[in-house]
Amino acid sequence: MNLQLNPKASDILISVYVVVTLFFRIKYENEIGVSPLLSLVIGLCLVVMPWVLIKLKILNPNWFGLFKSKTPKP
């Protein structure tokens, strides 16, 4: 089974993931009073998840077309 999302869906999914995780981190870490070191560990764990999905080629981000694609020059 080869599960891959198209680039536009990957871009949208990653953007929503980043916004939601930042919102919850800011909201709940301020309420609970998390130490800075624990905040960094939580942030690192939340960044590793989409990175692994990109490395496994499940997510195929196009970065909304901001970067040129890697095509060989003739």
C-alpha positions in Angstrom: 0.0 0.0 0.0 1.5 3.3 -1.1 -0.2 6.2 0.6 0.8 9.6 -0.8 -1.0 12.9 -0.7 -0.8 15.4 -3.6 1.3 18.5 -3.1 -1.5 20.9 -2.5 -3.2 18.7 0.1 0.1 18.2 1.8 0.7 22.0 1.9 -2.7 22.6 3.4 -2.4 19.8 5.9 1.1 21.0 7.1 -0.1 24.6 7.4 -3.2 23.6 9.4 -1.0 21.3 11.6 1.5 24.1 12.3 -1.2 26.7 13.1 -3.2 24.4 15.4 -0.1 23.1 17.3 1.2 26.7 17.8 -2.2 27.8 19.0 -2.4 25.0 21.6 1.2 25.3 22.6 0.8 29.0 23.3 -2.5 28.7 25.0 -1.9 25.7 27.2 1.8 26.3 28.0 0.9 29.7 29.4 -2.0 28.4 31.5 0.0 25.5 32.9 3.3 27.3 33.3 5.6 24.9 31.5 9.3 25.4 31.8 11.3 26.6 28.8 13.1 23.3 28.4 9.9 21.3 28.4 8.5 23.7 25.9 11.4 23.1 23.5 11.0 19.3 23.9 7.3 19.5 23.1 8.0 21.7 20.1 10.7 19.4 18.8 8.3 16.4 19.1 5.6 18.2 17.3 8.0 19.1 14.4 9.4 15.6 14.1 6.0 14.1 13.2 5.5 16.0 9.9 9.2 15.7 9.1 9.0 11.9 9.4 5.9 11.9 7.2 7.7 14.0 4.6 10.7 11.6 4.7 8.4 8.6 4.3 7.0 10.3 1.2 3.5 10.3 2.6 3.4 14.1 2.6 4.7 15.7 -0.6 4.9 19.4 0.1 5.3 21.9 -2.8 5.7 24.8 -0.3 2.9 26.6 -2.2 5.2 27.0 -5.2 7.6 29.3 -3.4 10.7 27.3 -4.4 11.8 26.1 -7.8 11.4 22.4 -8.4 14.6 20.4 -8.9 14.6 19.6 -12.6 17.7 18.6 -14.4 19.1 21.2 -16.8 19.5 20.0 -20.4 
